[in-house]
Amino acid sequence: MDFFKWVSSILLLLSMLSISSSNPTGPPQIGFDFLTSAKKPEIVEKMVDWRRRLHENPELGFEEFETSKLIRKELDEMGIPYKHPIAVTGIVGFIGSGGPPFVAIRADMDALPMQEGVEWEHKSKIPGKMHACGHDAHVAMLLGAAKLLQEQRENLQGTVVLLFQPAEEGGGGAQKMIEAGVLENVKAIFGLHVSTDVAAGMVASRPGPVMAGSGFFEAVISGKGGHAAIPQHTIDPILAASNVIVSLQHLVSREADPLDSQVVTVAKFQGGGAFNVIPDSVTIGGTFRAFSKESFLQLKQRIEEVIIGQAAVQRCSATVNFNAKERPFFPVTMNNEDLHRHFRNVAGDLLGPHNIREIPPLMGAEDFAFYTDVIPGCYFFLGMKNESHGPLESAHSPYFTINEDVLPYGAALHASLAMRYLLESHPSPQSIEGKAHDEL
Ligand code: NI
């Protein structure tokens, strides 16, 4: 270690000691420094610029080639090593010692197949594609965090793993990243999503299940078509499908614990094309949601049994397809209790404890769940609502907008959660000393 590094290490140690002395029982409050840094005009301008460039050029799942190129160029400029391509367009960056412990922070990169309705200077230039879920802001904030962390790389007590993943919107991009080995040796993962329901400067989350497990089903109910005026010569699949749908509604209302929230929705009904013809078959389809693996698998099994059984009551046959290859089941997004406590501590120090909201779980699904299915994780919402600017349109609306004022908060939270996780999971000098003594 050269002299200047030695001096800067001592200075950092002293500054951490002096900050933590205001909170003698708590951990060092390094989060505050990151928010101050993230609010510096040069960092804010960069994040806004990245976000707007991505917004102008939205790309769908597994097609994020230009997005990926922009990220790699910025990582190159910051001097951050990375692996690419992972899961087609994904990138995994590394900041810190290069050794354990490893902690991951994640951003999704994909846009939606919809036309932007907002008229503004940086409107999507690609017809029929739009960043209507804020993933452009997510990438900008993770790049912002990368910059903040890279400046502190000498002080990281391990390695921060940056995950830029493709295809969050139903493509199961996270699953493909995991299959490529991105979670190997990673002890914990943090992820965020912008929220139009939570005030700017606030965050929201909860321990345990935070987003539902989700699956899709499709069934073909087959009878015997014929003249609508001679029903006795037909086997009517429309009537059978109608009874199937009514019976499916009993799964939640009669078979599930009323305190264990679940959803079964039939959202698709296709059959027949004439007023006087009973069709041969009807196709129905829908989604089901639950907050535990057991409830999810129970629903899946009963959906199949009810469709086949109820169709048989009407003399029809049925085949049920869960399309798991095309539309993978999303596990429950489960917040680990210890990591959620860590999130509360870090976010509390950064934003003030009164700016952390505990929310009920949401029935929406999020592919961050694939990570929390494998390693402990914590997922939270970053507030964007600002009453003085009027209400924000919700995600997936063609009028969705980002409150760019919150970009520094997201970057600082990512950086603080990761850095402090490493600091706290690293054995303290006392415990190393203790261990050495034990071994002697
Ligand atoms: Ni999203």
Residues whose N, C-alpha, C, O or C-beta is under 5 A from the ligand:
A	BS01	NI	C133
